[in-house]
Amino acid sequence: MRVVILSGTSFVGRAICAELVARGHELLVVHRGQTEPPDLAPATHLHADRASWPERRAEIAAFRPDAAVDVSALDGPGADSALRALPEGLRLVVLSSVNVYRAYESVRAGIHTDAVPLTEQSPLRTARHLDGPEWENLDLEARYLAAGATVLRLGAVYGEHDYQRRLEFVLRRVRARRARIPFGAGTFLFSRIYVGDVATAVAAALERTATADEGEVFNIVESATPSIRLLAEQVLAALGSTAELVTVPDDVLPPDLRITRAGSQALLADAAKAREHLDWRESDPAQALQRTIAWHLGNPPPADDDFAPDDAALRQAVRRQAVPR
């Protein structure tokens, strides 16, 4: 299959490229040219800003694609640019997020509104642009679904090349050999997915023989989700670290540890539909976590040795425990 990958050179996109090339597909990767790592899977490249893609329609059509995958449309106008640039009749797959559900809005508001796990029929949020003016998965989904695309709603993606560094709240403290880590209740549940499993889900959506599921939505998440505290404990155990997670009040947590606060609405989704209709399966989460940790340890960010907020939180916790009740 000849596949156009839109914005596919960074974190999730490079994993998708590697998976599709390994399966024998030929790729045209359309991107700005700002990130083109030497170890990217073999592909033809077209450098162009998303806004200018419609002007490059002839070049994209010359590749004679069978399908296209939009990795980072971001919003409705981004989806429009892609759809105007692509030839008609392609099999389309677009990446979205479980943040389209009303439960995400409730997480931000600190309230409870939805039973979990969330299915593809769960209520969607009404508030727009919760993550900034340039992000709106609800709008990109609407554009792509109208074009008959398969929409994959992802949980929190982790793995190699993760520029958000979702495990850094633990890893930076392990690297600094911190013996005690201030921590909240850590009860929040947020469905996760390994980047390699996103790639296999994309491949499953592209390679299925039936077309009945085109214009459909699928959650792509792991079947079991640890709480934030359990995740931290799993990371520490994988590293052989003896660091202690010390429970402190939420209001004294350092900024990068606020994710460990007591959870409100759970953002826990179910991927049963993808397993049934796409015949997709996740990899072993323990192995995925090991691969993720190995990459992050081998590619650390610039050192941040300011642990004064940690020390202040730990002292505050001791003082509060000493106050007579």
GIFENMO-V271683 format. One record per residue. N is the residue number from 0. SS is DSSP state (helix for helix, strand for strand, loop for the rest). Layout:
n=N ss=SS
n=N ss=SS
This chain:
n=0 ss=loop
n=1 ss=strand
n=2 ss=strand
n=3 ss=strand
n=4 ss=strand
n=5 ss=strand
n=6 ss=loop
n=7 ss=loop
n=8 ss=loop
n=9 ss=loop
n=10 ss=helix
n=11 ss=helix
n=12 ss=helix
n=13 ss=helix
n=14 ss=helix
n=15 ss=helix
n=16 ss=helix
n=17 ss=helix
n=18 ss=helix
n=19 ss=helix
n=20 ss=helix
n=21 ss=helix
n=22 ss=loop
n=23 ss=loop
n=24 ss=loop
n=25 ss=strand
n=26 ss=strand
n=27 ss=strand
n=28 ss=strand
n=29 ss=strand
n=30 ss=strand
n=31 ss=loop
n=32 ss=loop
n=33 ss=loop
n=34 ss=loop
n=35 ss=loop
n=36 ss=loop
n=37 ss=loop
n=38 ss=loop
n=39 ss=loop
n=40 ss=loop
n=41 ss=loop
n=42 ss=loop
n=43 ss=strand
n=44 ss=strand
n=45 ss=strand
n=46 ss=strand
n=47 ss=loop
n=48 ss=loop
n=49 ss=helix
n=50 ss=helix
n=51 ss=helix
n=52 ss=helix
n=53 ss=helix
n=54 ss=helix
n=55 ss=helix
n=56 ss=helix
n=57 ss=helix
n=58 ss=helix
n=59 ss=helix
n=60 ss=helix
n=61 ss=helix
n=62 ss=loop
n=63 ss=loop
n=64 ss=loop
n=65 ss=loop
n=66 ss=strand
n=67 ss=strand
n=68 ss=strand
n=69 ss=strand
n=70 ss=loop
n=71 ss=loop
n=72 ss=loop
n=73 ss=loop
n=74 ss=loop
n=75 ss=helix
n=76 ss=helix
n=77 ss=helix
n=78 ss=helix
n=79 ss=helix
n=80 ss=helix
n=81 ss=helix
n=82 ss=helix
n=83 ss=helix
n=84 ss=helix
n=85 ss=loop
n=86 ss=loop
n=87 ss=loop
n=88 ss=loop
n=89 ss=loop
n=90 ss=strand
n=91 ss=strand
n=92 ss=strand
n=93 ss=strand
n=94 ss=strand
n=95 ss=strand
n=96 ss=strand
n=97 ss=helix
n=98 ss=helix
n=99 ss=helix
n=100 ss=strand
n=101 ss=helix
n=102 ss=helix
n=103 ss=helix
n=104 ss=helix
n=105 ss=helix
n=106 ss=helix
n=107 ss=helix
n=108 ss=helix
n=109 ss=loop
n=110 ss=loop
n=111 ss=loop
n=112 ss=loop
n=113 ss=loop
n=114 ss=loop
n=115 ss=loop
n=116 ss=loop
n=117 ss=strand
n=118 ss=loop
n=119 ss=loop
n=120 ss=loop
n=121 ss=loop
n=122 ss=loop
n=123 ss=strand
n=124 ss=loop
n=125 ss=loop
n=126 ss=loop
n=127 ss=loop
n=128 ss=loop
n=129 ss=loop
n=130 ss=loop
n=131 ss=loop
n=132 ss=loop
n=133 ss=loop
n=134 ss=loop
n=135 ss=loop
n=136 ss=helix
n=137 ss=helix
n=138 ss=helix
n=139 ss=helix
n=140 ss=helix
n=141 ss=helix
n=142 ss=helix
n=143 ss=helix
n=144 ss=helix
n=145 ss=helix
n=146 ss=loop
n=147 ss=loop
n=148 ss=loop
n=149 ss=strand
n=150 ss=strand
n=151 ss=strand
n=152 ss=strand
n=153 ss=strand
n=154 ss=loop
n=155 ss=strand
n=156 ss=strand
n=157 ss=strand
n=158 ss=loop
n=159 ss=loop
n=160 ss=loop
n=161 ss=loop
n=162 ss=loop
n=163 ss=loop
n=164 ss=loop
n=165 ss=loop
n=166 ss=loop
n=167 ss=helix
n=168 ss=helix
n=169 ss=helix
n=170 ss=helix
n=171 ss=helix
n=172 ss=helix
n=173 ss=helix
n=174 ss=helix
n=175 ss=loop
n=176 ss=loop
n=177 ss=loop
n=178 ss=loop
n=179 ss=strand
n=180 ss=strand
n=181 ss=strand
n=182 ss=strand
n=183 ss=loop
n=184 ss=loop
n=185 ss=loop
n=186 ss=loop
n=187 ss=loop
n=188 ss=loop
n=189 ss=strand
n=190 ss=loop
n=191 ss=strand
n=192 ss=strand
n=193 ss=strand
n=194 ss=helix
n=195 ss=helix
n=196 ss=helix
n=197 ss=helix
n=198 ss=helix
n=199 ss=helix
n=200 ss=helix
n=201 ss=helix
n=202 ss=helix
n=203 ss=helix
n=204 ss=helix
n=205 ss=helix
n=206 ss=helix
n=207 ss=loop
n=208 ss=loop
n=209 ss=loop
n=210 ss=loop
n=211 ss=loop
n=212 ss=loop
n=213 ss=loop
n=214 ss=loop
n=215 ss=loop
n=216 ss=strand
n=217 ss=strand
n=218 ss=strand
n=219 ss=strand
n=220 ss=loop
n=221 ss=loop
n=222 ss=loop
n=223 ss=loop
n=224 ss=loop
n=225 ss=loop
n=226 ss=loop
n=227 ss=helix
n=228 ss=helix
n=229 ss=helix
n=230 ss=helix
n=231 ss=helix
n=232 ss=helix
n=233 ss=helix
n=234 ss=helix
n=235 ss=helix
n=236 ss=helix
n=237 ss=helix
n=238 ss=helix
n=239 ss=loop
n=240 ss=loop
n=241 ss=loop
n=242 ss=loop
n=243 ss=strand
n=244 ss=strand
n=245 ss=strand
n=246 ss=strand
n=247 ss=loop
n=248 ss=loop
n=249 ss=helix
n=250 ss=helix
n=251 ss=helix
n=252 ss=loop
n=253 ss=loop
n=254 ss=helix
n=255 ss=helix
n=256 ss=helix
n=257 ss=helix
n=258 ss=helix
n=259 ss=helix
n=260 ss=loop
n=261 ss=loop
n=262 ss=loop
n=263 ss=loop
n=264 ss=loop
n=265 ss=loop
n=266 ss=strand
n=267 ss=loop
n=268 ss=strand
n=269 ss=loop
n=270 ss=loop
n=271 ss=helix
n=272 ss=helix
n=273 ss=helix
n=274 ss=helix
n=275 ss=helix
n=276 ss=helix
n=277 ss=loop
n=278 ss=loop
n=279 ss=loop
n=280 ss=loop
n=281 ss=loop
n=282 ss=loop
n=283 ss=loop
n=284 ss=helix
n=285 ss=helix
n=286 ss=helix
n=287 ss=helix
n=288 ss=helix
n=289 ss=helix
n=290 ss=helix
n=291 ss=helix
n=292 ss=helix
n=293 ss=helix
n=294 ss=helix
n=295 ss=helix
n=296 ss=helix
n=297 ss=helix
n=298 ss=loop
n=299 ss=loop
n=300 ss=loop
n=301 ss=loop
n=302 ss=loop
n=303 ss=loop
n=304 ss=loop
n=305 ss=loop
n=306 ss=loop
n=307 ss=helix
n=308 ss=helix
n=309 ss=helix
n=310 ss=helix
n=311 ss=helix
n=312 ss=helix
n=313 ss=helix
n=314 ss=helix
n=315 ss=helix
n=316 ss=helix
n=317 ss=helix
n=318 ss=helix
n=319 ss=helix
n=320 ss=helix
n=321 ss=helix
n=322 ss=loop
n=323 ss=loop
n=324 ss=loop
